[in-house]
Amino acid sequence: MMIIKLTFELILGFFLLFIIVKIVGRKIINQISPFTFIASIILGELLGNAVYEDKIGAFYIFYSMCLWGFLLIIVEFLGQKLLFFRGLFEGKPAALIKNGIVDREALKKHRMNINQLQSLLRQSETFSIREVAFCYLEANGSISILKKTPYQKTTVEDFNLPVKPVYAPVTLIRDSKVLWDEVNDLGFDEDWLKSQLLSKNVADYKSVFIAEWLEDDGIFVQTY
């Protein structure tokens, strides 16, 4: 009986968790704010503790998760409609460096020291504070950097070169499975795919680990 009860509660919790995450959105997965980080932990704790507590039945699991999910939906709704609640629940970015000058008061306010700031800068491929014009601490703890002009990456416009169109690669075959929807979306058919594979000396789909198409570079094939 205990196995049957546990199985039912786990299945119930699984689908409730799936539904809540789908309704609330990806923010609770990405944890882009302190609130969503805490909310996701508590949601997991509610399910975990309820499932393995003998005195708690399926009704209490359903009620607690639905109530918590409803509260999350209310918070998301208020955050979308009212700026006050958006700032309260999501937080605001804080400027740690302004016009190349480190704001020491901002560091103290967010309980950071210069070593931690330098570490975050290095993780963003910036190895010297002298390169930074502005640096913002985002609500999720990451940083956004605007470098000074001499340290910015060069672009095509800097060399007055013609701008080429950008294409996204499309996976055609994955683990020996042909993704026909992708092939059809490109406007091609099976004969075209076979000819492309033959150009790479591949005769059978089943021998392909991955095949990828890029508009301006043709097909890339890796076999097993």
Rosetta blueprint (number, residue, H / E / L):
1 M L
2 M H
3 I H
4 I H
5 K H
6 L H
7 T H
8 F H
9 E H
10 L H
11 I H
12 L H
13 G H
14 F H
15 F H
16 L H
17 L H
18 F H
19 I H
20 I H
21 V H
22 K H
23 I H
24 V H
25 G L
26 R L
27 K H
28 I H
29 I H
30 N H
31 Q L
32 I L
33 S L
34 P H
35 F H
36 T H
37 F H
38 I H
39 A H
40 S H
41 I H
42 I H
43 L H
44 G H
45 E H
46 L H
47 L H
48 G H
49 N H
50 A H
51 V H
52 Y L
53 E L
54 D L
55 K L
56 I L
57 G L
58 A H
59 F H
60 Y H
61 I H
62 F H
63 Y H
64 S H
65 M H
66 C H
67 L H
68 W H
69 G H
70 F H
71 L H
72 L H
73 I H
74 I H
75 V H
76 E H
77 F H
78 L H
79 G H
80 Q H
81 K H
82 L L
83 L H
84 F H
85 F H
86 R H
87 G H
88 L H
89 F H
90 E H
91 G L
92 K L
93 P L
94 A E
95 A E
96 L E
97 I E
98 K E
99 N L
100 G L
101 I E
102 V E
103 D L
104 R H
105 E H
106 A H
107 L H
108 K H
109 K H
110 H L
111 R L
112 M L
113 N L
114 I H
115 N H
116 Q H
117 L H
118 Q H
119 S H
120 L H
121 L H
122 R H
123 Q H
124 S L
125 E L
126 T L
127 F L
128 S L
129 I H
130 R H
131 E H
132 V E
133 A E
134 F E
135 C E
136 Y E
137 L E
138 E L
139 A L
140 N L
141 G L
142 S L
143 I E
144 S E
145 I E
146 L E
147 K E
148 K L
149 T H
150 P H
151 Y H
152 Q L
153 K L
154 T L
155 T L
156 V H
157 E H
158 D H
159 F H
160 N L
161 L L
162 P L
163 V L
164 K L
165 P L
166 V L
167 Y L
168 A L
169 P L
170 V E
171 T E
172 L E
173 I E
174 R E
175 D L
176 S L
177 K E
178 V E
179 L L
180 W H
181 D H
182 E H
183 V H
184 N H
185 D H
186 L L
187 G L
188 F L
189 D L
190 E H
191 D H
192 W H
193 L H
194 K H
195 S H
196 Q H
197 L H
198 L H
199 S L
200 K L
201 N L
202 V L
203 A L
204 D L
205 Y H
206 K H
207 S H
208 V E
209 F E
210 I E
211 A E
212 E E
213 W E
214 L E
215 E L
216 D L
217 D L
218 G E
219 I E
220 F E
221 V E
222 Q E
223 T E
224 Y L
